[in-house]
Amino acid sequence: MDDAQRGKLEQRRGEMKAVLAAIERRHEVADVVYSSSDADDARRRVSKLLGIEAGEAEAVISTQFRRFSDRERSVLVEEVDDIARALSAG
């Protein structure tokens, strides 16, 4: 695996972990987004709330609510695990 591939995998893992953290704190995240003046404000406030980077906050606010279901959360966890294995092997 080259550095570019590793970087993309690490970025994706960070985004998925941020989404999982947002799902765990979904009520707080929803309140922050609802009370934000616009998408940029929501991104900044979600980033601060969860202690994540701007790109990860963008992934959070772009997530569809269907991803909050049990099955979809399981898919996200599997993806994070798959990426971790790929990074360990590469």
N, CA, C and O of each residue as an XYZ file, in Angstrom:
360
protein
N       0.852     -1.169      0.000
C       0.000      0.000      0.000
C       0.901      1.236      0.000
O       1.832      1.346      0.798
N       0.606      2.150     -0.899
C       1.430      3.360     -0.946
C       0.868      4.423      0.012
O      -0.193      4.246      0.610
N       1.608      5.525      0.139
C       1.221      6.567      1.096
C      -0.126      7.192      0.767
O      -0.888      7.527      1.674
N      -0.430      7.354     -0.512
C      -1.711      7.942     -0.904
C      -2.874      7.039     -0.508
O      -3.889      7.514      0.000
N      -2.725      5.745     -0.741
C      -3.776      4.795     -0.355
C      -3.956      4.776      1.159
O      -5.079      4.772      1.663
N      -2.836      4.765      1.876
C      -2.884      4.772      3.337
C      -3.580      6.035      3.828
O      -4.408      5.975      4.737
N      -3.253      7.164      3.238
C      -3.875      8.428      3.635
C      -5.380      8.416      3.420
O      -6.138      8.891      4.266
N      -5.813      7.874      2.285
C      -7.250      7.803      2.001
C      -7.964      6.885      2.991
O      -9.058      7.197      3.462
N      -7.337      5.755      3.301
C      -7.932      4.835      4.271
C      -8.013      5.464      5.658
O      -9.018      5.313      6.353
N      -6.965      6.163      6.056
C      -6.971      6.811      7.369
C      -8.037      7.901      7.430
O      -8.703      8.069      8.452
N      -8.194      8.635      6.340
C      -9.224      9.667      6.288
C     -10.617      9.048      6.392
O     -11.463      9.529      7.146
N     -10.846      7.988      5.637
C     -12.148      7.310      5.665
C     -12.429      6.738      7.054
O     -13.548      6.840      7.557
N     -11.418      6.140      7.667
C     -11.599      5.597      9.019
C     -11.962      6.716      9.990
O     -12.848      6.541     10.827
N     -11.296      7.854      9.891
C     -11.614      8.987     10.758
C     -13.039      9.476     10.570
O     -13.733      9.789     11.538
N     -13.470      9.538      9.318
C     -14.838      9.972      9.033
C     -15.857      8.994      9.600
O     -16.852      9.406     10.195
N     -15.613      7.705      9.419
C     -16.559      6.709      9.911
C     -16.590      6.671     11.438
O     -17.654      6.481     12.028
N     -15.451      6.846     12.076
C     -15.416      6.886     13.539
C     -16.157      8.124     14.040
O     -16.825      8.069     15.073
N     -16.045      9.231     13.324
C     -16.762     10.450     13.695
C     -18.271     10.240     13.572
O     -19.035     10.671     14.436
N     -18.692      9.582     12.507
C     -20.121      9.303     12.325
C     -20.621      8.392     13.446
O     -21.708      8.608     13.983
N     -19.842      7.389     13.797
C     -20.244      6.511     14.901
C     -20.340      7.281     16.221
O     -21.254      7.045     17.012
N     -19.410      8.190     16.458
C     -19.469      9.016     17.667
C     -20.708      9.905     17.642
O     -21.353     10.108     18.671
N     -21.037     10.433     16.468
C     -22.222     11.277     16.334
C     -23.500     10.477     16.569
O     -24.458     10.986     17.151
N     -23.512      9.238     16.120
C     -24.684      8.392     16.344
C     -24.877      8.161     17.840
O     -26.004      8.187     18.334
N     -23.789      7.938     18.552
C     -23.878      7.733     19.999
C     -24.387      8.986     20.712
O     -25.038      8.895     21.752
N     -24.085     10.151     20.146
C     -24.501     11.423     20.756
C     -25.526     12.126     19.870
O     -25.550     13.354     19.784
N     -26.365     11.337     19.218
C     -27.276     11.834     18.187
C     -28.175     12.968     18.656
O     -28.463     13.878     17.879
N     -28.620     12.938     19.893
C     -29.510     13.996     20.373
C     -28.767     15.323     20.480
O     -29.290     16.366     20.089
N     -27.556     15.280     21.008
C     -26.750     16.496     21.101
C     -26.402     17.023     19.722
O     -26.476     18.226     19.470
N     -26.025     16.120     18.833
C     -25.665     16.520     17.464
C     -26.871     17.147     16.768
O     -26.748     18.186     16.120
N     -28.028     16.515     16.904
C     -29.235     17.052     16.270
C     -29.559     18.445     16.811
O     -29.925     19.337     16.046
N     -29.426     18.633     18.118
C     -29.688     19.945     18.706
C     -28.731     21.004     18.166
O     -29.141     22.125     17.865
N     -27.451     20.643     18.046
C     -26.450     21.579     17.532
C     -26.756     21.946     16.081
O     -26.718     23.121     15.714
N     -27.055     20.950     15.267
C     -27.340     21.219     13.854
C     -28.614     22.051     13.733
O     -28.654     23.016     12.971
N     -29.650     21.682     14.479
C     -30.931     22.390     14.416
C     -30.777     23.858     14.791
O     -31.414     24.721     14.187
N     -29.942     24.148     15.776
C     -29.791     25.524     16.249
C     -28.713     26.307     15.507
O     -28.455     27.463     15.843
N     -28.086     25.705     14.510
C     -27.048     26.392     13.734
C     -27.666     27.317     12.697
O     -28.767     27.075     12.201
N     -26.943     28.368     12.383
C     -27.457     29.353     11.422
C     -27.352     28.876      9.979
O     -28.159     29.272      9.138
N     -26.377     28.038      9.686
C     -26.205     27.500      8.339
C     -25.280     26.278      8.414
O     -24.842     25.888      9.497
N     -24.990     25.686      7.263
C     -24.179     24.458      7.238
C     -22.769     24.689      7.770
O     -22.220     23.823      8.452
N     -22.181     25.831      7.472
C     -20.833     26.111      7.978
C     -20.822     26.201      9.502
O     -19.919     25.689     10.163
N     -21.842     26.862     10.042
C     -21.962     26.970     11.494
C     -22.167     25.581     12.103
O     -21.569     25.253     13.127
N     -23.010     24.773     11.471
C     -23.246     23.408     11.957
C     -21.953     22.605     11.945
O     -21.654     21.893     12.904
N     -21.194     22.713     10.877
C     -19.921     21.988     10.763
C     -18.977     22.385     11.895
O     -18.377     21.527     12.543
N     -18.850     23.685     12.127
C     -17.955     24.176     13.190
C     -18.421     23.691     14.561
O     -17.612     23.255     15.379
N     -19.704     23.769     14.802
C     -20.235     23.414     16.114
C     -20.186     21.905     16.362
O     -19.921     21.470     17.483
N     -20.437     21.113     15.334
C     -20.321     19.655     15.465
C     -18.863     19.276     15.694
O     -18.565     18.395     16.500
N     -17.966     19.936     14.993
C     -16.538     19.689     15.174
C     -16.126     19.947     16.626
O     -15.406     19.154     17.232
N     -16.590     21.054     17.159
C     -16.265     21.403     18.548
C     -16.911     20.413     19.526
O     -16.264     19.956     20.468
N     -18.179     20.087     19.300
C     -18.899     19.176     20.187
C     -18.214     17.821     20.295
O     -18.055     17.277     21.387
N     -17.809     17.282     19.140
C     -17.245     15.931     19.110
C     -15.720     15.904     19.161
O     -15.123     14.833     19.266
N     -15.087     17.077     19.087
C     -13.632     17.130     19.095
C     -13.029     16.490     17.859
O     -12.069     15.725     17.950
N     -13.605     16.812     16.687
C     -13.172     16.209     15.426
C     -12.763     17.286     14.432
O     -13.038     18.470     14.628
N     -12.102     16.856     13.361
C     -11.658     17.762     12.307
C     -12.841     18.212     11.446
O     -13.908     17.600     11.478
N     -12.642     19.274     10.685
C     -13.699     19.827      9.834
C     -14.205     18.810      8.808
O     -15.411     18.718      8.578
N     -13.307     18.054      8.198
C     -13.718     17.054      7.210
C     -14.551     15.952      7.831
O     -15.483     15.441      7.210
N     -14.217     15.592      9.042
C     -14.994     14.584      9.767
C     -16.361     15.144     10.151
O     -17.364     14.431     10.105
N     -16.399     16.424     10.532
C     -17.677     17.068     10.853
C     -18.557     17.151      9.610
O     -19.775     17.000      9.703
N     -17.958     17.387      8.463
C     -18.717     17.401      7.204
C     -19.340     16.031      6.960
O     -20.497     15.935      6.552
N     -18.576     14.977      7.209
C     -19.111     13.622      7.050
C     -20.298     13.409      7.992
O     -21.286     12.779      7.614
N     -20.203     13.931      9.208
C     -21.287     13.784     10.180
C     -22.542     14.499      9.700
O     -23.617     13.901      9.674
N     -22.425     15.760      9.322
C     -23.635     16.494      8.962
C     -24.197     16.057      7.612
O     -25.345     16.365      7.292
N     -23.407     15.349      6.827
C     -23.879     14.831      5.537
C     -24.507     13.447      5.655
O     -25.078     12.940      4.689
N     -24.405     12.841      6.815
C     -24.923     11.493      7.014
C     -26.447     11.492      7.007
O     -27.081     12.315      7.668
N     -27.019     10.576      6.268
C     -28.473     10.424      6.243
C     -28.933      9.698      7.502
O     -28.217      8.852      8.039
N     -30.120     10.030      7.964
C     -30.639      9.430      9.192
C     -30.770      7.916      9.105
O     -30.720      7.244     10.135
N     -30.933      7.365      7.928
C     -31.052      5.908      7.802
C     -29.804      5.206      8.318
O     -29.873      4.048      8.731
N     -28.658      5.895      8.299
C     -27.406      5.315      8.785
C     -27.418      5.120     10.298
O     -26.530      4.464     10.841
N     -28.413      5.682     10.984
C     -28.508      5.571     12.433
C     -29.188      4.275     12.867
O     -29.245      3.984     14.061
N     -29.700      3.500     11.926
C     -30.370      2.236     12.263
C     -29.348      1.204     12.741
O     -28.153      1.323     12.468
N     -29.836      0.195     13.456
C     -28.938     -0.849     13.974
C     -28.107     -1.479     12.863
O     -26.889     -1.602     12.991
N     -28.749     -1.872     11.789
C     -28.040     -2.546     10.697
C     -26.979     -1.644     10.078
O     -25.854     -2.080      9.834
N     -27.333     -0.406      9.828
C     -26.374      0.521      9.210
C     -25.212      0.825     10.146
O     -24.076      0.975      9.697
N     -25.489      0.918     11.447
C     -24.387      1.116     12.404
C     -23.441     -0.066     12.365
O     -22.225      0.109     12.436
N     -23.988     -1.274     12.252
C     -23.154     -2.476     12.155
C     -22.275     -2.425     10.916
O     -21.108     -2.815     10.960
N     -22.829     -1.948      9.824
C     -22.062     -1.816      8.576
C     -20.917     -0.821      8.777
O     -19.804     -1.060      8.307
N     -21.175      0.285      9.466
C     -20.123      1.271      9.731
C     -19.015      0.679     10.594
O     -17.834      0.890     10.323
N     -19.394     -0.060     11.630
C     -18.404     -0.691     12.508
C     -17.561     -1.680     11.715
O     -16.341     -1.718     11.872
N     -18.192     -2.473     10.872
C     -17.455     -3.428     10.028
C     -16.483     -2.708      9.109
O     -15.357     -3.163      8.908
N     -16.917     -1.584      8.551
C     -16.032     -0.830      7.654
C     -14.822     -0.292      8.409
O     -13.699     -0.368      7.910
N     -15.036      0.246      9.594
C     -13.918      0.744     10.406
C     -12.958     -0.404     10.720
O     -11.741     -0.232     10.639
N     -13.490     -1.565     11.075
C     -12.652     -2.730     11.367
C     -11.887     -3.193     10.133
O     -10.709     -3.541     10.223
N     -12.555     -3.199      8.980
C     -11.895     -3.602      7.735
C     -10.753     -2.652      7.401
O      -9.681     -3.088      6.980
N     -10.978     -1.371      7.585
C      -9.929     -0.386      7.301
C      -8.759     -0.571      8.261
O      -7.600     -0.506      7.852
N      -9.057     -0.799      9.525
C      -7.993     -1.023     10.519
C      -7.139     -2.232     10.135
O      -5.913     -2.195     10.244
N      -7.796     -3.299      9.686
C      -7.039     -4.491      9.260
C      -6.186     -4.184      8.036
O      -5.032     -4.605      7.961
N      -6.747     -3.456      7.084
C      -5.999     -3.114      5.870
C      -4.783     -2.244      6.216
O      -3.704     -2.426      5.652
N      -4.963     -1.313      7.131
C      -3.848     -0.451      7.532
C      -2.776     -1.238      8.276
O      -1.584     -0.970      8.125
N      -3.202     -2.208      9.077
C      -2.237     -3.047      9.802
C      -1.450     -3.937      8.867
O      -0.260     -4.175      9.075
N      -2.120     -4.432      7.828
C      -1.476     -5.350      6.875
C      -0.567     -4.604      5.895
O       0.412     -5.153      5.390
N      -0.914     -3.345      5.642
C      -0.209     -2.597      4.594
C       0.929     -1.849      5.093
O       1.612     -1.176      4.322
